[in-house]
C-alpha cells in the first residue's frame, strides 16, 4: 500500500490524520521521505530494496507494517512542506533520503526517530555528534568514503587523457556538503596537474550555461557529485554531455544506465537494504542515538562502451578489468 495523500475532506474541511483510520490494529507505522519526484525510477528501485530488506526481517507491507511516502523532489520548499506533513503523522520511524530532507525533518522534530540514507557528511551537517555515538533522535548511513572524490578525478583522467579542467557540478541547496568533496579532490588534481572548477547549478538553464562554458575551450570534463538535484535533472546533463563532447563521471549508477559515460559510486540499493535493519531495531525498542552511523561498504564502477565510442574515447584494458559492469 502506497498512499501519498494524507488529507481527507470531511464536510468541506481538511483534516490531517496520524495514519489512515482503517489501518489494522497492531500495524506498525513508518514514513519515508524520498527526495526524488514521484515515479522516478531510481527512487522506486531504492524503495523496492527497502521493502525487500524489511520483508527479510519479517516486516510485510500491508500485513504488519504500513509505509507512508512523500516524494517532494529536490525543491527545498516542497521538502520542507513534506517534512511538516510527515511529522504531523507521528510515525514510529522516519527514513530520510538526503541531507536536505534530514535537515527539514530535524527542523520539525527532535523526538521522532529518523534514519538517514544518502547523507555524505552528517557530522558537519550537525545531524549527529559522532559516527560511534550519534546522540539525539537520528542515525543512519553515509554514502561517501573519503577517497571517492580523488578517484573520480583519477578515473576521468584515465578514460580521457586530454582532460585538463574538471568541473565539479552540484546544487548548493541540495549538496551543502560540497566542501568535503573538494579536500581530497584538490590533492588528486594537483598530482595530475588539473584545474578544478565549481559548477553551481540550480536549474536546467544553469546546467546548460555551465556545460557550454566548460566546452568553449578544449580539455573540459565533468564530475557530477552525489546530489539529488543532479539525479532529478540527469537527462539534461547526459544529453548536453553528449552533444558538447564532454567526458563525465557521476556518483550514481543511474547516470550510466541512462547513457552517461561512467560512474564510480556507492551501491545505493545495498544502503537501503541495510537501512531496513535499523528500522527493525528501532521498531523493537532501540534508540537512534545508540545506533552508530554506518559507512558504505559496497562500491561499483560502471562503464558505458556505447557512450565512450560516441565521444571518441578508448577505455583502457585495466579499467575494463576493474569495472563491476560494462554497458554495451
Beta strands, then each sheet from edge to edge (+ up, - down):
strand 1: 7-10
strand 2: 13-16
strand 3: 28-33
strand 4: 65-70
strand 5: 93-97
strand 6: 113-117
strand 7: 138-140
strand 8: 165-170
strand 9: 195-200
strand 10: 220-224
strand 11: 247-250
strand 12: 262-266
strand 13: 299-304
strand 14: 325-327
sheet 1: 1+ 2-
sheet 2: 4+ 3+ 5+ 6+ 7+
sheet 3: 9+ 8+ 10+ 11+ 12+ 13- 14-
end
